[in-house]
């Protein structure tokens, strides 16, 4: 009986030793290597984008977008920056328009003065983002061509923007919103703008964009991306027209950049013809001419 117990005890000890050895082997295995350099910067930018810290994402991709020689992250950084700038542009234009209407509607001189100031500030911000978008478009098509496919590598932002901004509707009716509500309104507008830019980039709605980015990345056809870029640049160009910024030189600069994007998109369609996309690009080409003419 003692021999049997002794044998059983030895077996338990051997089993425990094997388990302990296995655990030590797991714990001592080589750690997963985290990206460094450009890869680390881009991963950090994606994280900031997901968390809604869009200015930080722009900071982190600035060096990547201008890298010479380029890296595997350069084009992806430019695509992400184009979406962010487009979202910021939509946001600031909506705020400028809302505060502009409020300044015209309100009967209170204090409200009017504040809304005029806020309109001016948002138009200034819209101008900066429009120029940022044009610069990014120039980088993407520096040699007159666009990639056959653009990679948008990011996750849909965790906090979704509202479909409508209630506080801004109150402003447009001449009502007052306190400074803290103004700040929240700006945040809501930015989130909404980026969500809408993502929807435009994938030629769909928010739901389609969210689904497309569920895996953290999606491909956009080159001609489709050209249409997206050209539309956003056209929206940015009007910030400098006689009704807004009154800067004909910058207006022309944006229209010229937009026209180059259209030409690059049309060149892509020579290999893969699509009458609808060709028609849309040519309409945008005409739109740039009209903006310059009426600027």
C-alpha positions as CSV (number, residue, x, y, z in Angstrom):
1,X,0.0,0.0,0.0
2,X,2.9,2.4,0.9
3,X,4.5,1.7,-2.5
4,X,1.2,2.5,-4.3
5,X,0.9,5.8,-2.4
6,X,4.5,6.6,-3.0
7,X,4.1,6.0,-6.7
8,X,1.0,8.1,-6.8
9,X,2.8,11.0,-5.0
10,X,5.7,10.8,-7.4
11,X,3.2,11.0,-10.3
12,X,1.5,14.1,-8.9
13,X,4.9,15.8,-8.4
14,X,5.9,15.1,-11.9
15,X,2.6,16.4,-13.2
16,X,3.0,19.6,-11.2
17,X,6.5,20.0,-12.5
18,X,5.3,19.7,-16.1
19,X,2.6,22.3,-15.5
20,X,5.0,24.7,-13.9
21,X,7.5,24.2,-16.7
22,X,4.8,24.9,-19.3
23,X,3.7,28.1,-17.5
24,X,7.3,29.3,-17.3
25,X,7.8,28.6,-21.0
26,X,4.7,30.7,-21.8
27,X,5.7,33.5,-19.5
28,X,9.2,33.6,-20.9
29,X,8.2,33.5,-24.5
30,X,9.3,36.5,-26.6
31,X,7.0,39.5,-26.2
32,X,4.9,40.7,-29.1
33,X,6.9,43.4,-30.9
34,X,5.0,46.7,-31.1
35,X,5.5,48.9,-34.2
36,X,8.2,51.6,-34.0
37,X,8.9,54.6,-36.0
38,X,6.3,55.4,-38.8
39,X,4.3,52.3,-37.8
40,X,4.0,53.5,-34.2
41,X,3.0,57.0,-35.3
42,X,0.3,55.7,-37.6
43,X,-1.1,53.3,-35.0
44,X,-1.2,56.2,-32.6
45,X,-3.0,58.3,-35.2
46,X,-5.6,55.7,-35.7
47,X,-6.2,55.4,-32.0
48,X,-6.6,59.2,-31.7
49,X,-9.0,59.1,-34.7
50,X,-11.1,56.4,-33.1
51,X,-11.2,58.4,-29.8
52,X,-12.3,61.6,-31.7
53,X,-9.0,63.5,-31.1
54,X,-8.8,64.5,-34.7
55,X,-6.2,67.4,-34.3
56,X,-3.9,64.9,-32.6
57,X,-4.3,62.5,-35.4
58,X,-3.3,65.2,-37.8
59,X,-0.2,66.0,-35.7
60,X,0.8,62.3,-35.7
61,X,0.4,61.9,-39.5
62,X,2.0,65.2,-40.5
63,X,5.5,63.8,-40.8
64,X,4.2,60.6,-42.5
65,X,2.4,62.5,-45.2
66,X,5.5,64.5,-46.2
67,X,8.0,61.7,-45.8
68,X,10.7,61.6,-48.5
69,X,11.4,58.9,-49.4
70,X,7.9,57.7,-48.8
71,X,7.1,54.7,-46.5
72,X,4.2,52.2,-46.6
73,X,2.3,54.5,-44.3
74,X,2.6,57.7,-46.4
75,X,-0.4,57.2,-48.7
76,X,-2.6,55.8,-45.9
77,X,-1.7,58.9,-43.8
78,X,-2.7,61.2,-46.6
79,X,-6.0,59.4,-47.1
80,X,-6.8,59.7,-43.4
81,X,-5.8,63.3,-43.3
82,X,-8.1,64.1,-46.3
83,X,-11.0,62.6,-44.4
84,X,-10.2,64.6,-41.2
85,X,-9.8,67.9,-43.1
86,X,-13.1,67.2,-45.0
87,X,-14.8,66.6,-41.7
88,X,-13.4,69.7,-40.0
89,X,-14.4,71.7,-43.1
90,X,-18.0,70.5,-43.0
91,X,-18.1,71.2,-39.2
92,X,-16.7,74.8,-39.4
93,X,-18.9,75.7,-42.4
94,X,-22.0,74.5,-40.7
95,X,-21.2,76.4,-37.5
96,X,-20.3,79.6,-39.5
97,X,-23.6,79.3,-41.4
98,X,-25.6,78.7,-38.2
99,X,-24.1,81.6,-36.3
100,X,-24.5,83.8,-39.4
101,X,-28.2,83.1,-39.5
102,X,-28.4,83.7,-35.8
103,X,-26.8,87.1,-36.1
104,X,-29.3,88.1,-38.8
105,X,-32.3,86.7,-36.9
106,X,-31.8,87.8,-33.3
107,X,-33.1,91.1,-32.0
108,X,-30.6,91.2,-29.1
109,X,-27.5,93.3,-29.9
110,X,-25.4,91.3,-27.5
111,X,-26.4,88.0,-29.2
112,X,-25.8,89.5,-32.6
113,X,-22.3,90.7,-31.7
114,X,-21.3,87.3,-30.3
115,X,-22.7,85.4,-33.2
116,X,-20.9,87.6,-35.7
117,X,-17.7,86.9,-33.8
118,X,-18.3,83.1,-33.8
119,X,-19.2,83.2,-37.5
120,X,-15.9,84.9,-38.3
121,X,-13.9,82.5,-36.1
122,X,-15.4,79.5,-37.8
123,X,-14.9,80.9,-41.3
124,X,-11.2,81.4,-40.4
125,X,-11.0,77.8,-39.2
126,X,-12.8,76.6,-42.4
127,X,-10.2,78.5,-44.5
128,X,-7.3,76.7,-42.7
129,X,-8.9,73.3,-43.1
130,X,-9.7,74.0,-46.8
131,X,-6.1,74.8,-47.4
132,X,-5.0,71.7,-45.5
133,X,-7.3,69.6,-47.6
134,X,-6.0,71.1,-50.8
135,X,-2.4,70.5,-49.7
136,X,-3.2,66.8,-48.9
137,X,-4.9,66.4,-52.3
138,X,-1.8,67.8,-54.0
139,X,0.4,65.3,-52.1
140,X,-1.9,62.5,-53.2
141,X,-1.8,63.5,-56.9
142,X,1.6,65.2,-57.0
143,X,2.6,63.4,-60.2
144,X,-0.8,63.9,-61.8
145,X,-2.1,60.4,-60.9
146,X,-4.1,58.8,-58.2
147,X,-3.8,55.2,-56.9
148,X,-6.3,52.7,-58.5
149,X,-7.4,52.1,-54.9
150,X,-7.1,54.2,-51.8
151,X,-6.8,52.6,-48.4
152,X,-8.7,54.2,-45.6
153,X,-7.2,52.5,-42.6
154,X,-9.1,53.6,-39.4
155,X,-11.9,52.6,-37.2
156,X,-15.2,54.5,-37.1
157,X,-15.0,57.0,-34.2
158,X,-16.3,55.5,-30.9
159,X,-18.5,58.5,-30.1
160,X,-20.8,59.2,-33.0
161,X,-21.9,62.7,-33.8
162,X,-25.6,63.7,-33.9
163,X,-27.6,63.8,-37.1
164,X,-29.0,67.2,-36.2
165,X,-27.5,69.8,-33.8
166,X,-30.4,71.1,-31.6
167,X,-28.4,74.0,-30.1
168,X,-27.4,75.3,-33.5
169,X,-31.1,75.2,-34.6
170,X,-31.9,77.4,-31.6
171,X,-29.1,79.8,-32.7
172,X,-30.5,80.1,-36.2
173,X,-33.9,81.1,-34.7
174,X,-32.3,83.9,-32.8
175,X,-32.1,82.2,-29.5
176,X,-29.1,82.3,-27.1
177,X,-26.8,79.5,-26.1
178,X,-24.4,79.9,-23.2
179,X,-20.6,79.6,-23.8
180,X,-20.4,76.0,-22.4
181,X,-23.2,75.0,-24.8
182,X,-21.3,76.8,-27.6
183,X,-18.3,74.5,-26.8
184,X,-20.5,71.4,-26.8
185,X,-22.0,72.5,-30.1
186,X,-18.6,72.8,-31.6
187,X,-17.7,69.3,-30.4
188,X,-21.0,67.9,-31.8
189,X,-20.5,69.6,-35.1
190,X,-16.9,68.2,-35.4
191,X,-18.1,64.7,-34.7
192,X,-20.9,65.1,-37.1
193,X,-18.6,66.5,-39.8
194,X,-16.1,63.6,-39.6
195,X,-18.9,61.0,-39.6
196,X,-20.4,62.6,-42.7
197,X,-17.0,62.8,-44.4
198,X,-16.5,59.1,-43.7
199,X,-19.9,58.5,-45.3
200,X,-19.0,60.5,-48.3
201,X,-15.7,58.8,-48.7
202,X,-17.3,55.4,-49.0
203,X,-20.1,56.8,-51.2
204,X,-22.8,55.9,-48.7
205,X,-24.2,56.8,-45.3
206,X,-22.9,56.5,-41.8
207,X,-24.2,52.9,-41.5
208,X,-22.3,51.9,-44.6
209,X,-19.2,53.7,-43.4
210,X,-19.4,52.0,-40.0
211,X,-19.7,48.6,-41.6
212,X,-17.0,49.3,-44.1
213,X,-14.6,50.2,-41.3
214,X,-15.6,47.4,-38.9
215,X,-12.4,45.6,-39.6
216,X,-10.3,48.7,-39.3
217,X,-9.7,49.3,-43.0
218,X,-11.5,49.6,-46.3
219,X,-10.6,50.1,-50.0
220,X,-12.0,53.0,-52.0
221,X,-11.9,52.9,-55.8
222,X,-9.5,55.5,-57.2
223,X,-12.2,57.3,-59.3
224,X,-14.6,57.3,-56.3
225,X,-11.9,58.8,-54.1
226,X,-11.3,61.4,-56.8
227,X,-15.0,62.3,-56.7
228,X,-14.9,62.6,-52.9
229,X,-11.8,64.8,-52.9
230,X,-13.1,67.1,-55.7
231,X,-16.5,67.6,-54.0
232,X,-14.8,68.4,-50.7
233,X,-12.3,70.8,-52.3
234,X,-15.2,72.6,-54.2
235,X,-16.9,73.1,-50.8
236,X,-13.7,74.5,-49.4
237,X,-13.1,76.8,-52.4
238,X,-16.3,78.8,-51.7
239,X,-14.9,79.7,-48.3
240,X,-12.8,82.2,-50.2
241,X,-15.5,83.7,-52.4
242,X,-16.8,87.3,-52.2
243,X,-19.5,86.3,-49.7
244,X,-17.0,84.8,-47.3
245,X,-13.2,85.1,-47.2
246,X,-12.9,87.4,-50.3
247,X,-9.5,85.9,-51.3
248,X,-9.6,85.2,-55.1
249,X,-6.0,83.9,-55.2
250,X,-6.7,81.1,-52.6
251,X,-10.1,80.4,-54.3
252,X,-8.3,79.8,-57.6
253,X,-5.6,77.7,-55.8
254,X,-8.2,75.3,-54.5
255,X,-10.1,75.2,-57.8
256,X,-6.8,74.4,-59.6
257,X,-6.1,71.6,-57.1
258,X,-9.6,70.3,-57.5
259,X,-9.3,70.3,-61.3
260,X,-6.1,68.3,-61.0
261,X,-7.9,65.7,-58.9
262,X,-10.7,65.5,-61.5
263,X,-8.2,65.0,-64.3
264,X,-6.5,62.2,-62.3
265,X,-9.9,60.6,-61.8
266,X,-10.7,60.8,-65.4
267,X,-7.4,59.2,-66.3
268,X,-8.2,56.2,-64.1
269,X,-11.5,55.8,-66.0
270,X,-9.7,55.2,-69.3
271,X,-8.7,51.8,-68.1
272,X,-12.0,51.1,-66.3
273,X,-14.7,53.1,-68.1
274,X,-17.7,54.1,-66.0
275,X,-20.1,56.6,-67.7
276,X,-21.8,57.7,-64.5
277,X,-18.5,58.4,-62.7
278,X,-17.1,60.2,-65.8
279,X,-20.2,62.3,-65.9
280,X,-19.9,63.2,-62.2
281,X,-16.2,64.2,-62.6
282,X,-16.9,66.4,-65.6
283,X,-19.7,68.1,-63.7
284,X,-17.2,68.9,-60.9
285,X,-14.8,70.2,-63.5
286,X,-17.5,72.6,-64.7
287,X,-18.2,73.5,-61.1
288,X,-14.7,74.6,-60.5
289,X,-14.9,76.9,-63.5
290,X,-18.1,78.4,-62.3
291,X,-16.7,79.0,-58.8
292,X,-13.7,80.9,-60.3
293,X,-16.0,82.9,-62.5
294,X,-18.4,83.9,-59.7
295,X,-15.7,84.1,-57.1
